[in-house]
Structure formats: C-alpha cells, structure tokens
Amino acid sequence: MLLTITCTPDADSGTPATDLGFLLHKNPDRVQEFGLSYGTAHVLYPQAAPDRCTAALLLEVDPVRLVRGRSRDMQAFSLGQYVNDRPYAASSLMSVAIGAVFRSALRGDCAQRPELARTPLPLRLELPAVGCRGGPELAERIFAPLGWSVAATPLPLDPAFPEWGDSAHLRLVLTGTLRLADALNHLYVLLPVLDGAKHYWLDAGEVDKLLRAGGAWLAAHPERAWITRRYLARRHALVRTALARLAELDESDPEELGAVDEESAAGEDSGRELGAQDPATEPGPTATTVDTAEPGTEDALPGGRTAGPGFGDPATANAGTAGNSAEPTTGDPAGRSNATADDAPRRSLAVQRRATVLAALRDTGATRVLDLGCGEGALLRELIDDRSFQEIVGVDVSTRALSIARRRLRLDRLPGPVARRLTLRQGSLTYTDSALRGFDAAVLMEVIEHIDPPRLPAVEYVVFGAAAPHSVLVTTPNAEYNVRYDGLTAGSFRHTDHRFEWTRAEFRSWGRRIAGHFGYQVRFAPVGAPDPEFGPPTQLAVFTRAHTETEGAPQ
C-alpha cells in the first residue's frame, strides 16, 4: 500500500521543495520505520531536490495479524480472511498510518517553519490503488469540491484478460495548491469513505474525530451527508449527532444535509459495534476486519445514484431524501422530541435560530442590517428574501467563506435591484471599520464562541463601541444543553473550533455587563424548545441602545 506526496514550489517562492521534510517532520536523508499493530509503515524520499521533493509512505500490511482478532461470527476457516485487497489498496488502514506517522503534519504544527505550514503549496498526491466501487465519477465528486484536480483511472481485474473488465479499484492522482495539513486531512477522512470497508471499533468519540479532521471543510462539502454516513458506518445516532454539529457550523437546513431521521434509527443497538475507527488510533488486538458492503446489495452514492451490486446497504439508499432531520428538532440534538403527531412539522435548530433572529430583527424595525461573521451566507439568504431589509452587509474574516456565500446566493444572477441591497466585505471583528457605523442592527449569530477569550474585549468595543448600531443580536450555544447530544458530556464543546461555550448564567452576566458599559438595554430569549432541566439549546440576547447613550471605550 503506497502513498506519495510530491511538492514542486515555484522557483520565485524562495521555498525549496525539500522543506516538505519540515512539514512532515521526517528527514529526507533517512529511511524511517514505524511499527503498527497490523504491519509496518516506512517513510522514505525517492526524490529530494530543491525544485521537486517526493515523500513516500509505504505500508506493509500483515494479513495474518489482521485476522488474529477475528469476529466470533466468522467461520473457522475463510480464505477471504487471507486473500483480499487489504495489503494493497489504500483504505482506512492507510488513514491509520497517516494519523500515526504524520500526526503533527495532520494538525498543521511546524515549529521550525510555522509560516510554511499556513501556506498553500503545489502538491501532487498519488495512490496506485484505492478501493472505490463508485468509479472515477465518485472520486471526482468527493475530491474536486476541495480544490483538487482529480485523475482517477480504473484498474483492470487482470491486464492479461481485458474481457474481464475493470476492478473496483482506481489509480488516484490529486493535484492542487493546498496546505499540506488540509491535504492530509482530506485523505484521513475520505480514504475510508471511498473504500467502504470498516476495520475498527466505532464509538461516540468518532464524531469528535471526524469534526476535528473535517470540520474546516466538511461543513461546506456538497456531499457532506453521504461522507458522514459512510465514515460513521451508518450508525444512525452518531450520524445524526455529526450532521447536527455540522449544521451548527454551517447554518444549513436539514433537507440540504440529508440527515437520517428518527424512523431510520428505530431499534438501533445502543452498544458498541464494528465500524470506521479514528485513523489516528491503531486497531487493538481484538479489532476485527469487517466489510460493510454485502454482496448483492447497493449503496446510495452522492446524488441518489447507486454503485451497482456489492456496494452496501440498500436500506440507507434513500437516507438523504428531503424531510430528514439534520440536527436537533424541537430541542433534542439526538433527534428525539416531545412533539406529538398532531404538532406542526419539526424544524431543525438552525432553521429555528434563523427564524428567531429574523423575528427579533423585524421587531426592532431595522432596515439596514449587518451580519457580522456571516460565514457562507445562511442568514443573508433569508435577509435578501425580506424586502423590509433595504441594505444588508455581510462581513467575515474568511475570503473562502465569502466566496462560497457569493456562489450560494448566486449574486451574479440576482436582479439588479436585489443585488444592490447586499454587500459582502472581508474584515476582522477585532479591528474598527468606519464603514460599519450607522446601521440599524447588527447580528452575531453563533460567532462569539469562535473568538479567543483574550480577543473578546476588542470585539465588544468594535461592535458596541465603534460600530454602535441601534440594536445588536447575539446568539450562542447553551453549554448546559450539551449533555443532550449523543457523544457529548458536560464540559465538552459542540465543535472543535469553539473557544468557549457559556451557560445561561454566564451569558446573562456577560450581556448585562456589556449593556451597562456601552449604554444598551438587553433582554434574553431562548432558541429551540427548552429542556426542563438544561434550558434551550441556543440562547439569544437582544441589545437596544438606551435613550441616554454613553460612548464605550476599549476594556
């Protein structure tokens, strides 16, 4: 099993290709070996020159060691245990090796070249054999949205007998200009997804591991629901939780996510089951190789297509249809609800949050609105649809998020009068911007929890002191409610990018302090159905300028 990573920087970049060794934390002048529970990983550099450097991860898999902990349900003798593609085709075993051997590179850590770790580099990733029953089209749909040029070539079953046709494997070459950490995280998540064969124990911690590796890009991926289901081996409770937390990050509707609904999870075993494990964790001695693809079945591919016989579970083929729930509906992140059959259709927390914010905005009478930390435009889309909002400005620090927002909102296709109502601006909330003054209202929807606490006073001054709109609406998760999420315990955050999460008392204390300091009045409201013990899943503060205004100052 082989992976090669080639870097070819521009001659005028001033960065020699051999700096790839710093990013990988592996010396190009040495051949290194790493013992894994199922074999040995070797790291070597077939080529190391200033203009081109190639690092190779060669994985030797011992099929005998793989079956030492075989399942009790497996027959005493099965030739398939020993004769299979596991030692040769890149799969979750390769992801395990990436996580174990390139752990620091996966996190983007490089003390000796920190600026290089943050810099996109021209990269070429090559895998001679990848299990992918969906064929080249599936590989294209999965990798192309991440910025890769994809060359996927089907491998014949036997070159000597072309009439036998192609196998379920590809030669995969990815080229693009990306950060090395992003490239490795793409492989870390997507190799097990493409292969569809799961080898290790799956538990609730897998959701955190998936979001840690994919949170920066998975939320915006058009096939994120399918990727999530495949990565989590269709364990529905975990899939619901993962999609709910992705929806929190991306502010998406459940129909867009294609989340699994309650009925599809009915009767699910709450105990541990075999499935995809964190590639950073080696399989233990009792781990069992299990292929979730059963002969004679079909697995739904992105877009509702199927991959043909032998690709998975037909029961999940329609799991992405509209109406499924992506995240907490009427209050419960696990997908449960106190709503009865006679109640109105349940709405996801993201939908409820936007509806609550829009209603609060209308109550203020605002016509000129700032969406601060607008991300990829979920709220902007609804603001545009309401003609009472005559001027809308979306601000975000991420140019990539703004680009996605522009595409999702189809700004180039909007009628002129509609398009003129909306402006997108790149900017940081830690710096004052005179262009943000004079607006009726500003919204920070699920934004403040992403700000490092030492920078929060600067943001407070920029919003309440410098921009000083008549009204400010702030939503943030209620930390107390997190215990209602499968896999989250008290003290855990809903997303790895959250710097903090406040209880109801902490949020109210913060809101009252800000209101008193900057001359606002504040009221608080729940978002989502409150839990009797832990309150609502999200909380809202509406700040309104007092009649006697006092200018704030940096704290």
N, C-alpha and C positions, 0 to 999 in steps of 0.2 A: 504494500500500500504506500503510495508516494504522493507528496505534495511539494511543488517547487514554487518559490516566491522570488520573482526577479524584479529588481529596481533599476531603472535607466533614467537618472535625472538629467535635466538639460545641462548642456555644457556651461551656460552662463549662470547656473543656480548657485555655484560655489559649494555645492554639497557632493562629495564623492559618493559613488554608489555603495562603496564598502561601509558607509555609515549605517547601512542596513544591519550590520552586526551590533551596533549600539542599541538600535531599537529592539532587536530580538534578544539582546543580552547574551549573544553567542559569538565567540571569537571566530572569524573566518579562517584563522590559521590552525584551528583544531577540529578534530572529529570527536563528537561527544555522544555518549550513550546514556540512556535513561531507562531504568527498569520499570515496567508496568506489570500489573497483575496478570495480564494476558499476553505479554510479549515484551519486546524491546523497541524503544524509539531511538533512532540515530539522527543527529543533526550534522550536516556537512555542507560545504560550499563548493559545488562543481566549478564555479567561476567567481572570481573576486578581483575585479579591476575597477579603476576609478570611474569608468563610464558604464559599467554593467556588472551587477553582482547578483548571484543566484544562491539562495539558501534552500536546501532540500531537507524535508522531514520524511525519513524513511521508516516505516512502521512494520516490524516483523511480528506477525500475529501467530501465536502457537494455538492451533485449533484444538489440541488435546487439553490445554489449560482452560480453554473456553468452556468445555463441556464437563469439567470436573464438578461443577455445582449444578448439574442439570436438574430440571424440574422432576418432581416425583411422577408427574403425569406423562413424562416422555417414556417411550418404550425402552426396554433394557438395551436393545441394540438398534440403532438407526444410522444408516450410512450417511444420512444428511447431516448428522452431527459433525462428521469429519470431512465430508466432501461438499464444500459450499464456497461462496464467494467472499466469505468474511476476511480471509487473509489478504485479499487482493483489491477489493472495491472499497473506495472511501465511504465511510458510514459514520455512525456515532462513535465507533472506536477511534477514528481519526480525530473526531471532536474531543474525545477524552485526552488524546495525545497533545492536541493543541493547547488545551487547558492546563495540562500538567507541565509541558515543556516551555510554552511561551506565555506563562501566566502574567508576567509583568507587562509584556507587549500587548496582551489582550486588554489590560487595564489602561494602556496608554502611558505607563510610567517609564521615564527615562531620565534619570538624574543628570547624566552626563550630556545629553542633548535634549533638554526639555522643549526647546522651540521646534526641533525636528519632529518630535512626537506629535506636535499640534499641526504639522504642515502636511497637506496632501502631496503625495509622491506618485509619479508614474509607475504603476505596478502591473505585473503580469502574474496571475496565479494559474497554475496548471495541475490538473488531476488526471492521470492517464485512464482511470476507471472510476466511475461514480455510478452507484445504483440509482436508476431513475426510470421507473416504469411509465412515467408520463411523457418520456421522449424529449427531444430538443425544445419543443414548444414550452413544456413545463419549466425547464431550466431558464429559458428566456423570460418567462413571466415572473419568475421568482427573483432573478438577479438583476435584470435590466432596470427596474424601478429604483435600484440602489445606486445607479450611476455606472454600472458595468457594461462594457461591450461583451457580448456572450457568443462564444463559438462552441457549439455542442455537436459532437459528431457521434452518431450511433456506432456501437461496436458490433461486428457480426458474431453470431453464435460460434461459427468456426470458419475462418477465412478459406479453408480448403473446401468447404461446402456452402457456397454463397446461396444456394437454393433454400437453405435452412432459414435464411432471413437474419434480422438483427436480434441482438440480445436485449435485455432490459438494462443495459449499461451504456454510459456515454464517456467519451473523452471530452473533458470540460476545460476550456481556457477562458479566463476572465481578464480583461484588460481595462484599466481605468486609472484616473488620478484621484486617489483617496488617501486618507490617513491609514497607516498600517493597522492601528488598533481597530478601525472600522472594518477593514478588510478581514481581519482575523475573526471579529465578532460575527460577521456575515457567515463565514464558514462554520463557526462554532454552533450557530443555531440552525443553519439551513442544510448542512450535510445530513443530519439525522432526519430532517423533514423530507428531503428528496428520496432518501433510501427507504424510509417507511418501515425499517426493521428496528425493533427496540430490544435493548440488551440488558438494561439495568433496572434496579428498583426505582419506582416512581413514588414520590411522596409530596406533601404540600409545599415543601421547600423549593420544588421545581418552578413554581410560579415566580418566586423571587429571582431565581437564577435566570429564567427566561427574560424577565424585565431588566435585570442587570446587564445582560448581554445585548438585548434587543430594544430596550426602552428608547434609545436615542433615534431609532429608525423604524422599528416595527410598527409604532402607532400610525405612521404615515404610509405604510405599505398597503397598496391596494388589495393584496391577498392576505392581510394580517390574520383574519379569522381562520382561514384554511391553514396557514402556517401554525397558528396557536393550537388548533385541534391536533394537527399531526405531531407537533413537538411534545404535546402532553398526552399523546397516545389515546386521545378521545376519552380521557377520564373527565366526565362532564362537569363535576363540581369544580375541578381545577380549571377547566376551560372557561367556565362562567366567571370565576374569580379573575383569571388573567385578562379576559376581554373587558370585564368591568373596570379593571385598573388601567387598561389601555384607553378605554373611553374617558376615564377621568383625565388622562393626559391629553387626549386629542379632542375631547368635547364632541364625540361622534354620536349619531343616533344608533339604536340597536339594529335597525334594518341595514345600515351600512356595514356593521360589523358581522352580521350573520351569526349572532351568538346562539348558543344552544339554549333551548327553553326548558322549563321545568319538566314537561312531559317526557322529553328525551332522556332525562336523568332519573326518571322514576325507577325505583327499585335498585338503584346503583349501590354496589357494595362499598361500604364506608371504610373497609380495611385497606391495607397496602396491596398493591398489585404490581405486576411487571409492566415496565414501560420505559420511556426515554428518561435517562438519568442526566444529571448535570455533567457535561463533558469535562468539568474540572475535577470530578470525583471519580476515582478509579473503581471499577466493579469489585466488590468484595468476593471472598471465596465462595459465597453461596449464590452469587448472581447467576442468572440463567439467561441464555440467549433465546429470545422469543421473537419471532417474526409476526407482526400484527397482520400481515397480508395473508389471507387464506385463499387457497386455490378455488377458482370458480366464482369469485366474488368481484365486485367492482368498487372502486373508491372514487368519490367525487373529487374532481380536480377544480382548480380555480375557474370560475365562470360557469360552473354547473356541468362541465364535461366529465367524462369518465375515462379512465386509463385503460380500460379493457380488462379481460379476465385476470384474476390472480393479483389484484392490487389493493384489496382491503375489505372494508365492511360496508355492504350496501345500506345498512340501517342508518348510516351517517351521511349518505349521499345528498340528502336534502336538508342537512343541518343548517345550511346557510340561507334558507328562504326567509322572506320578509316576515316580520312579526315576532321573531325570536328576540329574546332579551339579552342585551349586551352587558348590562350592569345592573345594580340594584334597582328594582322596580317597586314602587310604593314603599321604599325604605330598606329592604333587606338585601345586602350585597350577595348573599348566597342564592338569590333568586326566589326566596320564599316571600310570602305576603299574607297579610290578614284580609286582603280584599276577597270578596265573595264573587260568585259567578255573575251576580247581578250588577256588580260595580262596573264603572267605565273601564275601558281597556287600560292596562297599567302602562305607565311611561317610565323610561329609564331615568336615572338620576341626572344624567347630562341634559336630557330634554326638560326635566322639571327645573333644573338650575337656570337654564336659559329663559324659561317661561317666567320664573320668579324675578329674574333680573329685568326682563323686558317690562313686566308689570310695574316694578318699582320705578323704572325709568319713566314710564308714562305718568305715574303718579307725581313725579317731580315737575312735569311739564317741560322737560328738556327737549330742545330741538337740535342742539349742537352737542355731539357726544364724542368723547374719547374712549377708545377701547385700548387700554394700556396693558401690554402683554397679550396682544390679540392672537398670537400663535398662528395657526393655519386657517383662521377665519370663520370658526363655527358660529360665533355670536354676530360677526359682521354680516353674515348671510341673512340673518333674521332682521338685523337693523335696516338693511337695504330694503327689505320687503315692506317695511313700515314707513309710509311716506311722511309721517309726522316728524321723523328724524331727518332734518334737511341737510345737515352736514355731519359726516362721520369720518373720524380719523382713527385708523388702526396703527398702533405702534408696537414694534417688537425688536428685540436686540438681534434676533436671528434673521439674516437675509434669506436663509434657506426656507424658514417658516413663511416669510412674506412671499417668497416665490411660489410656494405651494398654495398659499391663500389666493394669490392672484390667479393661479390656474383654476382652483376650485370655484372661485367666484366668477370665472370667465369674464374678467374685466374687459378684455378686448372685444367681447361680443355684446356687452350691455349697451342699451340705447344711450346716446349721449347725455341726456338729462339725468339718467340714473347713475351713470359712471361718474359724472361730475360731483355727485354728492359724496363720493368716497375717495379718501386719500390714504395711501399706505406709506408709513415712514419708518425707516430704520433708526433706532435710538435706544439708549440705555436709561432706565429709570433712576439711575444713581447720579445723573447729570441734569442740570436745569436746561430747559429749552423754551425760549420765549414764544415759539410757535404754538406751544400748548396752553398758553394763557387765554382767558376769555371764553372758555367753553361752559356750557350749562351743566354738564355732568361728565364724570369720568368713571369708568368701570375697571376694576381689577378682579377679574373672575378666575379664581384658583391660581393666583400669581404669587402672592406674598410668601407662601410656603416654599417657593423655589429660590428665595433670596437668603443669602448667608446672613445670620443674625447681626454680625458687626456692620453690615451694609444697610440694614433696615432703617436706621435713623436718617440716612441720606435719602432713601426712597420716600420716607414720610415727609421730609421737607420738600422734595421735588414735587410731590403730588399735592400735599395740603398747603404748603407754604408758598411755593413758587408758581405752580400752575393754578392753584386755588380756585377750582371750579365751584359753582354754587352747590353741587351735590357730588358725593363720591360713594360709589357702591363697591363693597369688598366682600367676596365670598372666599371661604377657606374650609378645608375638611374639619370635621369634629373628631378629634383624636379618640375620644371616648368610644365612638361608634365602631372603631376598627375591629373590635373583638367579634363583631357580627360578620366579618369577612372570613371565608374559609382560608385557612393558612396564615392568618394574621393574628398575632397575640397582642396583648396590652403592651404599649411601648414601641410597637413596630409601625413603620410608615407605609402608606399606601403605594408610594412609588420611590424608587431609589434616588431620584433627583430631588426629593423633598428634603429641605434643610431642617425643618421642624414641622410639627403639627400641634395645634393648640386645642386644649379642652374648651368647653363652653365658658368656664370661668376665666380662663386665660385670655380668650378672645374678647370677652366683655371688658376685662380690665384694660387691655390694650386699646380697645375702641374708645373707652371713656377718657383715657389719658390723652389720646390724640385729639379728641373733640375738645377737651378743655384747653389744650396747648395752642391749637390753631383756630379757635373760635368757631367751632361747629357744634351742632346738636347731633345726637346719634340715637338710633333705635335699632333693635336687633330682631331678626326673624329667622325661622327655620327654613331649610330647603330639603324637601323629601319628607316622608312620613316619619314622625318622631318615634323612636323606640321608648317604651315606658321607662326603661332603666337608664339608657345611654343617650337619649335625645336624638336629634335628627342627624342624618349622615353628613350634611353640609350646613354651614351657618352663614348668615348674611348680616352685614352691618350697612345701614344707610346713613351717611353723614350729610347734614344740611347746614349751610352757613347760617350762623346766628345773625340777628339784625345788627348787633354790635360786633364788627369784625376786628380781630386782632391779628396782626401780621406775625406769622411764625418765624422762627429762626432755627438755624441748624442746632441739633441737640448734641 
